[in-house]
Amino acid sequence: MQTKQTDFWSGEFGKDYTERNFFTEQEWDEYYLKQYGVTKLAMNEEFLATLPKDARILEVGCNIGMQLRGLQSQGFTNLYGVELQAYSVERSKSILKNINIIQGSGFDLPFKDNYFDVVVTNGVLIHIAPADYDKIMSEMYRCSKKFIWGFEYYADKITDINYRGNTGFLWKSNFAQEFIDRFPDLKLVKSKRYPYINQAESGNEDVMYLLSK
């Protein structure tokens, strides 16, 4: 499935994004502490503390795999990623070991039904056009045996945002509710909002959520 957004992210803009967001582990921690006052590892621990370390986890749109690297550092051993941008997949090889990342699209995940214990996105659904939510969410739901996990920009309703001078490439929404509206058997296990502490006047905040079948 090819869209305006997949063309955008698989090209030079996506490559430039990868380079802008290539962090060491220390830089990654510092970024989250500055932005939210808490590290991503601490967020992960709060949401996944009871998950077995051998749980099979898929990140859709994993870029170079920093989140997967973080999960690995927390003891998770069965990690997979799918990434649209070929450059990002190649770049990931310089920072990851024993993590399975393949080039592919969230619109057509190359895995069997219920193959993963957890399917997750981090700042990916925000770049999917609302008209395409059904497709990517259906694929994530299909591949998950138990949990859907997310960390995305939050808004009460779908809101189109200008992104580096481009329109039609960034949206905020209540993505947990978008999933529940499509799949009524999903239940919200936990949700927590993280305001931008260095942009308090903007009112911007992200949300981490965990849904269960």
JOMO-V848993 format. One line per field, one symbol per residue. phi: phi as a letter, one per 40 degrees, with the letter a starting at -180 (. if undefined). A space follows every 50 residues. Layout:
phi=???
This chain:
phi=.bbdcccccccccccccdccbcbccccccccccccbgacccccdcccbdc cdccccbbbcgcfcgcccdccccchcbbbbabbccdccccccccbbbgbc bbcabccaccbcdfcbcbbbbbgbccbccdcbddcccccccccccbbbba bacbacadbcbcbfgbbgbabcaccccdccccbcccbccaaacbccccbd ccgcabbbabbbc
